[in-house]
Amino acid sequence: MMQGHDVMCVFRCAALCWVLLSCPLVNAEQRPEVQVGFTPFPGYAYLNEQGELAGHTVDLARTLLDQAGYSYRLRIMPAARIWVGLADGSIHLWSGVLARPEMAEHVRFVRRDFGRIGLNLYARPGQSLPEWPGGLADTRLITVTNYQYSDEIQVLLGDPQLAVQVVQSASARGALEMLLRGRGDYLLHYRGQVDPLLISRGLEPLPSRLVMNPRIDYMLSRQTSYAEQLQHDLESAYDSLLAQGVELHVTRR
């Protein structure tokens, strides 16, 4: 039978084990600065007039990392540099639509709902929309340069039987102008960019059809030593913020 001294020793050991198991794998002093990359996306990740990084996905990343207690560095860069950074670990966190399946092996997902961003097919005012995708045969389709729509879309646009003529614009604003001026038959782009442009110009909504509704994700590079802990901390931060009534859907912010 254990004596009082032995009981106290067992109790203290159990308490110490509980504390150790409850502690984060990476404490505040050991946490590295999170390197966050964003691809340019007007309204979601862009440089404002003061040259500061702004936008819905940027603001939400700040909110989550602040809640989780991490320091961070935010940068905007071309998509190609993001892919390389996620693969080699120089970029720790990225937010967007993962349109490249081969990148899935390099990332961990923050397993929470951040909303969806619709990819629409637009027509000019008074113009009827074609069937998707067969009705696009032998038409001129406007897209925006350097945007990753999806592998499925890329295969479709390259299908020789459809013979779609892809006409590219450097910006969503330019693409919309091309459509309205008849320099293409239809426009394929994210409604999160096109619809605000229509509103800003005082135009009525264009005939449109939802083609895809991809999920917006926050993704972590698997090449960092603390990716699992960061994922856990961001998910916990999300849950805490949600309980406080904070809006965490990117498209509603």
C-alpha positions in Angstrom: 0.0 0.0 0.0 1.4 3.4 -1.0 2.2 5.9 1.7 1.2 9.6 1.5 4.5 10.6 0.1 4.3 8.1 -2.7 0.7 9.2 -3.5 1.9 12.8 -3.9 4.8 11.7 -6.2 2.4 9.8 -8.4 0.0 12.8 -8.5 2.8 15.2 -9.4 4.1 13.0 -12.2 0.6 12.6 -13.6 0.0 16.3 -13.4 3.4 17.0 -15.2 2.5 14.5 -17.9 -0.9 16.2 -18.5 0.8 19.6 -18.8 3.4 18.3 -21.2 0.8 16.6 -23.4 -1.4 19.7 -23.3 1.4 22.0 -24.5 1.7 22.9 -28.2 4.4 21.1 -30.1 5.9 24.5 -30.9 5.7 27.1 -28.2 5.5 30.9 -28.8 9.3 31.4 -28.5 10.1 28.7 -31.0 7.5 29.6 -33.6 9.1 30.7 -36.8 7.8 33.6 -38.8 5.1 32.3 -41.2 5.9 33.1 -44.8 2.6 33.7 -46.6 2.3 34.0 -50.3 -0.6 35.3 -52.4 -1.3 35.3 -56.1 -2.7 38.6 -57.4 -6.5 38.6 -57.5 -8.4 41.9 -57.4 -10.6 42.2 -54.4 -8.9 39.2 -52.7 -5.1 39.9 -52.9 -3.7 43.1 -54.3 -1.6 46.1 -53.6 -3.7 49.2 -52.6 -2.9 52.8 -53.4 -0.5 53.0 -50.4 1.4 50.0 -51.8 0.1 47.8 -48.9 -1.2 44.2 -49.4 -4.9 44.1 -49.0 -8.0 42.0 -50.0 -10.4 39.4 -48.5 -8.0 36.5 -48.4 -5.2 38.7 -47.1 -7.4 40.1 -44.3 -8.6 36.6 -43.3 -5.0 35.2 -43.2 -4.0 38.1 -40.9 -7.0 37.4 -38.7 -6.3 33.7 -38.4 -2.6 34.1 -37.8 -3.1 36.8 -35.2 -5.6 34.6 -33.4 -3.2 31.7 -33.5 -0.4 33.9 -32.1 2.0 33.7 -35.0 4.2 36.4 -36.5 4.1 36.5 -40.3 5.4 38.0 -43.5 2.9 38.6 -46.4 3.9 38.8 -50.0 2.2 38.9 -53.4 4.0 37.0 -56.2 3.4 35.2 -59.5 1.7 31.8 -59.3 4.8 30.0 -60.6 6.8 31.2 -57.6 4.0 30.1 -55.2 4.2 26.5 -56.6 7.9 26.4 -56.2 7.7 27.9 -52.7 5.1 25.4 -51.5 7.2 22.5 -53.0 10.5 23.6 -51.4 9.1 25.0 -48.1 10.1 28.7 -48.7 6.4 29.5 -48.8 4.6 28.2 -45.7 1.0 29.3 -46.3 -1.0 30.1 -49.4 -4.7 30.8 -50.1 -6.6 30.1 -53.3 -8.1 27.5 -55.6 -5.8 24.5 -56.1 -6.2 24.1 -59.8 -3.0 22.0 -60.2 -3.6 18.4 -58.9 0.1 17.6 -58.9 0.6 20.1 -56.1 -1.7 18.2 -53.7 1.2 16.0 -52.5 3.1 19.1 -51.4 0.5 20.7 -49.2 -1.7 20.2 -46.1 -5.1 21.8 -46.1 -6.6 23.8 -43.2 -9.7 21.6 -42.8 -12.3 24.4 -42.5 -14.9 26.0 -44.8 -13.7 29.3 -46.3 -16.3 29.5 -49.0 -16.4 29.0 -52.8 -15.7 31.3 -55.7 -17.8 30.7 -58.8 -16.4 30.4 -62.3 -19.0 31.8 -64.8 -19.5 31.9 -68.5 -20.8 35.4 -69.5 -22.5 36.6 -72.6 -23.3 40.1 -73.9 -26.6 41.8 -73.0 -29.5 40.2 -74.9 -27.3 37.3 -76.0 -28.3 33.8 -75.2 -25.9 31.4 -73.5 -24.7 28.3 -75.3 -24.9 24.8 -73.9 -21.8 23.9 -71.8 -19.5 22.8 -73.2 -20.7 21.7 -76.6 -22.2 25.0 -77.5 -18.7 26.6 -77.4 -17.7 24.9 -80.6 -16.1 27.3 -83.1 -16.6 30.3 -80.8 -14.2 33.0 -79.5 -13.8 32.6 -75.7 -12.2 35.4 -73.7 -10.1 34.4 -70.7 -7.7 36.3 -68.4 -4.0 35.7 -68.7 -2.1 33.8 -65.9 -5.3 32.5 -64.2 -5.4 28.9 -63.3 -9.0 27.8 -64.0 -8.6 24.0 -63.7 -7.1 21.1 -65.6 -10.6 20.2 -66.7 -11.1 23.6 -68.2 -7.6 23.6 -69.9 -8.3 20.2 -71.5 -11.7 21.5 -72.7 -10.2 24.6 -74.3 -7.6 22.6 -76.1 -10.1 20.0 -77.5 -9.6 20.1 -81.3 -13.2 18.9 -81.8 -14.6 22.0 -80.1 -12.1 24.3 -81.8 -12.5 27.1 -79.3 -10.5 30.2 -80.1 -9.2 31.5 -76.8 -8.7 35.2 -76.8 -6.8 36.5 -73.7 -6.8 39.7 -71.8 -4.3 40.9 -69.3 -7.0 41.8 -66.7 -10.6 41.1 -65.8 -11.5 44.7 -66.6 -10.0 44.4 -70.1 -11.7 41.0 -70.6 -15.1 42.5 -69.8 -14.5 45.4 -72.2 -13.6 43.0 -74.9 -16.8 41.1 -74.4 -18.9 44.3 -74.4 -17.2 45.5 -77.6 -17.8 42.1 -79.4 -14.1 41.1 -79.6 -15.1 37.7 -78.3 -18.3 35.7 -78.2 -18.2 34.8 -74.5 -16.2 35.5 -71.3 -15.0 32.8 -68.9 -13.9 34.2 -65.6 -14.5 34.3 -61.8 -17.7 36.1 -60.9 -15.9 37.6 -57.8 -14.1 39.8 -60.3 -16.6 40.3 -63.1 -19.7 41.1 -61.1 -18.1 44.0 -59.0 -16.8 45.5 -62.3 -20.4 45.5 -63.6 -21.6 47.2 -60.5 -18.9 49.8 -60.5 -19.9 50.7 -64.1 -23.6 50.9 -63.3 -24.3 48.0 -65.7 -27.0 45.4 -65.3 -26.0 41.8 -64.7 -24.9 40.0 -67.8 -26.4 36.7 -68.9 -24.2 34.1 -67.1 -24.0 30.5 -66.2 -22.1 28.9 -63.3 -19.5 26.5 -64.9 -17.6 25.5 -61.8 -17.8 26.4 -58.1 -14.3 25.6 -56.7 -13.5 25.7 -53.0 -11.2 28.4 -51.6 -8.5 26.8 -49.4 -5.8 27.8 -47.1 -2.8 25.4 -47.7 0.4 24.7 -45.9 3.7 23.5 -47.4 4.5 20.0 -46.2 8.2 20.8 -46.3 8.2 22.9 -43.1 9.0 21.2 -39.8 5.9 22.7 -38.1 3.3 22.3 -40.8 1.2 19.9 -38.7 1.3 22.2 -35.7 0.4 25.3 -37.8 -2.5 23.4 -39.3 -3.8 22.5 -35.9 -3.4 26.1 -34.6 -5.1 27.7 -37.6 -8.0 25.2 -37.3 -8.3 26.1 -33.6 -8.1 29.8 -34.4 -10.9 29.3 -37.0 -13.1 27.6 -34.4 -12.5 30.3 -31.8 -13.3 33.1 -34.2 -16.4 31.3 -35.5 -17.7 31.0 -31.9 -17.2 34.8 -31.6 -19.3 35.4 -34.7 -16.5 36.4 -37.0 -17.3 36.0 -40.7 -14.8 33.4 -42.1 -16.2 32.9 -45.6 -13.8 34.8 -47.9 -16.5 35.7 -50.4 -18.7 37.4 -47.7 -16.1 39.5 -46.1 
